């Protein structure tokens, strides 16, 4: 008999909900036992073991958190003064795509164009509410397809006010759903909505993976190169996106199998959808 599956969705964001710039929420969906539970011998979960091995390989220590924003800028704890060399940074960017390819996960990413939100709606909803509506629609569909028995949503804790905004947006969708979402089937499976500190050892590994993929997915969805790291020539190929593209969620029964309708959304949709190109700047 197959074990009843429990899932956790680690959520990260890039951009801010204020102003008229882009805003992205990305969820990384993993089995609970893969991302959190220790094994029978008390050893760390598989995700943590993989993550520690990658850190040791690239940065020669596992005691360093992976945060893309600081790695991109080569800032503390990834600065020269921290003992991080340009060769280490180059090694990180070279090996990151293959590392992410081997992670067992499903990804849902929602890009909110706040300028269009204000241009096309006289009373636009909060970007968090818009993003969570689409994120949860795909998450619920995933839970239904996998016949999961329970799930949790985990986010990195910000300041108190921002946590409150996120919590309000999530529960607006959790409690009422949207016109596109039947919440009753899957809502009872959600057993927790958790804000986790960066150093929380239970959730740190999953949040680091969400952090590593959120910005690249946001940039690719906008049609620009996925990263532009300092000190390292990256080139013009979206290697991270190429490595994780097959992990982006598409509902199995979706007739067109277009990931832009499920795990790789950009909202609001204001023009006719064209064929997807991984390299729009080459056209």
C-alpha positions as CSV (number, residue, x, y, z in Angstrom):
1,X,0.0,0.0,0.0
2,X,1.4,3.4,-1.0
3,X,2.3,5.7,1.8
4,X,-0.1,8.6,2.3
5,X,1.7,11.7,1.0
6,X,2.2,14.9,2.9
7,X,3.4,18.0,1.1
8,X,4.9,21.4,2.0
9,X,5.1,24.5,-0.2
10,X,8.0,26.8,0.5
11,X,7.2,30.3,-0.7
12,X,9.6,33.1,-1.6
13,X,9.0,36.5,-3.2
14,X,11.0,39.0,-5.2
15,X,10.1,42.6,-5.8
16,X,7.8,44.5,-3.5
17,X,4.0,44.7,-3.4
18,X,4.2,48.5,-3.4
19,X,4.8,50.8,-6.4
20,X,4.4,49.8,-10.1
21,X,7.3,47.4,-10.6
22,X,7.1,43.6,-10.9
23,X,6.2,41.3,-8.0
24,X,6.6,37.6,-7.9
25,X,5.6,34.8,-5.6
26,X,7.2,31.4,-6.2
27,X,6.2,28.2,-4.4
28,X,8.4,25.1,-4.3
29,X,6.3,21.9,-3.5
30,X,8.1,19.0,-1.9
31,X,7.1,15.9,0.0
32,X,7.3,16.5,3.7
33,X,9.6,13.5,4.3
34,X,12.0,14.6,1.6
35,X,12.2,18.2,2.7
36,X,11.8,18.1,6.5
37,X,11.6,14.7,8.2
38,X,14.7,13.0,9.5
39,X,15.1,9.3,8.5
40,X,14.7,6.3,10.9
41,X,18.3,6.7,12.1
42,X,17.8,10.4,12.9
43,X,19.9,11.5,9.9
44,X,18.9,14.8,8.1
45,X,16.3,14.6,5.4
46,X,17.5,14.0,1.8
47,X,17.1,17.7,0.8
48,X,19.3,18.9,3.6
49,X,22.0,16.3,2.8
50,X,22.0,17.3,-0.9
51,X,22.1,21.0,0.1
52,X,25.0,20.5,2.5
53,X,27.0,18.5,-0.1
54,X,26.5,21.3,-2.6
55,X,27.6,24.0,-0.2
56,X,30.7,22.0,0.8
57,X,31.5,21.4,-2.9
58,X,31.2,25.0,-3.9
59,X,32.0,27.1,-0.8
60,X,34.0,24.6,1.2
61,X,31.5,24.8,4.2
62,X,28.0,23.8,4.8
63,X,27.5,26.5,7.5
64,X,26.5,29.2,5.0
65,X,23.0,30.1,4.0
66,X,22.2,30.3,0.3
67,X,20.6,33.7,-0.5
68,X,20.7,34.6,-4.2
69,X,20.6,38.4,-3.6
70,X,23.8,38.4,-1.7
71,X,25.5,35.8,-3.9
72,X,24.7,37.9,-7.0
73,X,26.3,41.0,-5.4
74,X,29.2,39.0,-3.8
75,X,28.2,40.6,-0.5
76,X,28.5,39.2,3.0
77,X,28.7,36.3,3.7
78,X,29.9,35.8,0.1
79,X,32.4,38.6,0.0
80,X,36.2,38.5,-0.5
81,X,36.5,39.4,3.2
82,X,34.5,36.2,4.0
83,X,37.0,34.1,2.2
84,X,34.8,33.6,-0.9
85,X,36.9,33.7,-4.1
86,X,35.8,34.5,-7.6
87,X,36.6,30.9,-8.5
88,X,34.1,29.8,-5.8
89,X,31.4,32.1,-7.2
90,X,32.1,30.9,-10.7
91,X,31.9,27.3,-9.5
92,X,28.5,28.1,-7.8
93,X,27.0,29.5,-11.0
94,X,28.3,26.7,-13.1
95,X,27.0,24.0,-10.8
96,X,23.7,25.5,-9.6
97,X,21.6,24.4,-12.6
98,X,22.6,20.7,-12.3
99,X,22.1,20.9,-8.5
100,X,18.6,22.3,-8.9
101,X,17.8,19.7,-11.7
102,X,18.4,16.9,-9.2
103,X,16.1,18.4,-6.5
104,X,12.8,16.5,-6.2
105,X,10.2,19.2,-6.4
106,X,7.4,20.9,-8.3
107,X,7.4,24.6,-8.9
108,X,4.6,27.2,-9.2
109,X,5.6,30.8,-10.0
110,X,3.3,33.8,-10.3
111,X,4.5,37.1,-11.8
112,X,2.3,40.2,-11.1
113,X,2.6,43.2,-13.4
114,X,1.6,45.9,-11.0
115,X,1.6,48.6,-13.6
116,X,-0.9,46.7,-15.7
117,X,-2.9,45.9,-12.6
118,X,-3.4,49.6,-12.0
119,X,-3.9,50.4,-15.7
120,X,-6.6,47.9,-16.3
121,X,-8.5,47.8,-13.0
122,X,-10.0,50.9,-11.3
123,X,-9.8,49.3,-7.9
124,X,-7.0,46.7,-8.2
125,X,-6.5,44.0,-5.6
126,X,-3.5,43.8,-3.4
127,X,-0.6,42.1,-5.4
128,X,-0.3,39.6,-2.6
129,X,-3.9,38.6,-2.9
130,X,-3.6,38.4,-6.7
131,X,-0.4,36.3,-6.5
132,X,-1.8,34.0,-3.7
133,X,-5.0,33.4,-5.7
134,X,-3.1,31.9,-8.6
135,X,-0.5,30.2,-6.4
136,X,-3.2,28.4,-4.4
137,X,-5.2,27.5,-7.4
138,X,-2.2,25.5,-8.7
139,X,-1.3,24.2,-5.3
140,X,-4.9,22.9,-4.7
141,X,-4.9,21.3,-8.2
142,X,-1.6,19.6,-7.4
143,X,-2.8,18.3,-4.0
144,X,-5.9,16.9,-5.7
145,X,-3.9,15.1,-8.4
146,X,-1.4,13.6,-6.0
147,X,-4.1,12.6,-3.6
148,X,-2.2,14.2,-0.8
149,X,-3.6,13.9,2.8
150,X,-2.1,17.1,4.1
151,X,0.0,20.1,3.3
152,X,1.7,23.1,4.8
153,X,2.7,26.5,3.5
154,X,6.0,27.9,4.7
155,X,7.3,31.4,4.1
156,X,10.4,33.2,5.3
157,X,9.5,35.6,8.1
158,X,9.8,39.3,7.2
159,X,9.0,42.3,9.5
160,X,5.8,42.1,11.5
161,X,3.8,44.4,9.2
162,X,4.8,42.5,6.0
163,X,4.0,39.2,7.7
164,X,0.6,40.6,8.5
165,X,0.0,41.6,4.8
166,X,1.0,38.2,3.6
167,X,-1.1,36.4,6.2
168,X,-4.1,38.5,5.3
169,X,-3.7,37.9,1.6
170,X,-3.3,34.1,2.2
171,X,-6.4,33.8,4.4
172,X,-8.5,35.9,2.0
173,X,-7.9,33.2,-0.6
174,X,-7.9,30.3,1.9
175,X,-11.3,31.3,3.3
176,X,-13.1,32.5,0.2
177,X,-11.3,31.1,-2.8
178,X,-11.7,32.9,-6.1
179,X,-14.1,32.7,-9.0
180,X,-11.7,30.2,-10.6
181,X,-11.1,28.1,-7.5
182,X,-13.3,25.5,-5.7
183,X,-11.6,25.7,-2.2
184,X,-13.7,23.0,-0.5
185,X,-12.0,20.0,-1.9
186,X,-8.5,20.8,-0.8
187,X,-8.8,23.4,1.8
188,X,-9.1,20.9,4.7
189,X,-5.8,19.4,3.6
190,X,-3.9,22.6,4.6
191,X,-2.7,22.0,8.1
192,X,-0.4,24.9,8.7
193,X,0.6,28.4,7.5
194,X,4.0,29.0,8.9
195,X,6.4,32.0,9.0
196,X,9.9,30.7,9.6
197,X,13.1,32.6,10.6
198,X,16.0,32.1,8.2
199,X,18.0,30.1,10.7
200,X,15.1,27.7,11.5
201,X,16.8,24.3,10.8
202,X,13.4,22.6,10.2
203,X,12.4,24.8,7.2
204,X,15.7,26.4,6.2
205,X,16.6,24.0,3.4
206,X,13.3,24.3,1.5
207,X,13.3,28.1,1.9
208,X,16.8,28.2,0.4
209,X,15.6,26.3,-2.7
210,X,12.7,28.6,-3.1
211,X,15.1,31.6,-2.8
212,X,17.4,30.1,-5.5
213,X,14.6,29.7,-8.1
214,X,12.3,32.7,-7.4
215,X,14.3,35.5,-8.9
216,X,15.5,33.6,-12.0
217,X,11.9,32.5,-12.8
218,X,10.7,36.1,-12.3
219,X,13.3,37.4,-14.7
220,X,12.7,34.8,-17.4
221,X,9.0,35.4,-17.2
222,X,9.7,39.0,-17.9
223,X,11.8,38.1,-20.9
224,X,15.3,39.0,-19.5
225,X,18.3,36.9,-18.7
226,X,17.8,35.0,-15.5
227,X,20.7,36.4,-13.5
228,X,23.5,38.9,-13.8
229,X,26.1,38.1,-11.2
230,X,28.8,40.4,-10.2
231,X,32.4,39.4,-11.0
232,X,31.3,36.3,-13.0
233,X,30.5,36.2,-16.8
234,X,27.2,34.3,-17.0
235,X,26.4,34.5,-20.7
236,X,23.0,34.8,-22.3
237,X,21.7,31.3,-21.8
238,X,19.0,30.7,-19.1
239,X,20.7,27.6,-17.7
240,X,18.8,27.6,-14.4
241,X,15.5,27.9,-16.2
242,X,16.4,25.1,-18.6
243,X,17.3,22.9,-15.7
244,X,14.1,23.4,-13.8
245,X,11.6,23.9,-16.6
246,X,10.3,20.4,-16.4
247,X,9.5,20.9,-12.7
248,X,7.1,23.7,-13.4
249,X,3.5,22.6,-12.6
250,X,1.0,21.8,-15.3
251,X,-2.3,20.1,-14.4
252,X,-2.3,16.7,-16.0
253,X,-5.8,17.1,-17.4
254,X,-5.2,20.6,-18.8
255,X,-6.1,20.5,-22.5
256,X,-3.3,22.7,-23.9
257,X,-0.5,21.7,-21.4
258,X,0.7,25.3,-21.4
259,X,2.7,25.9,-18.2
260,X,1.8,29.6,-18.4
261,X,-1.8,28.7,-17.4
262,X,-0.6,26.8,-14.2
263,X,3.0,27.0,-12.8
264,X,4.4,29.9,-14.8
265,X,1.8,32.6,-14.8
266,X,2.0,36.3,-15.5
267,X,-1.0,38.4,-14.5
268,X,-3.1,40.2,-15.5
269,X,-3.3,38.7,-19.0
270,X,-4.0,41.7,-21.3
271,X,-3.0,40.5,-24.7
272,X,-3.2,37.4,-26.9
273,X,-0.8,34.7,-25.8
274,X,2.0,33.9,-28.2
275,X,4.2,30.8,-28.5
276,X,6.6,30.6,-25.6
277,X,10.3,31.2,-26.3
278,X,13.0,30.4,-23.8
279,X,15.2,33.1,-25.5
280,X,12.9,36.0,-26.4
281,X,15.8,38.4,-26.8
282,X,17.1,36.3,-29.8
283,X,13.9,37.0,-31.8
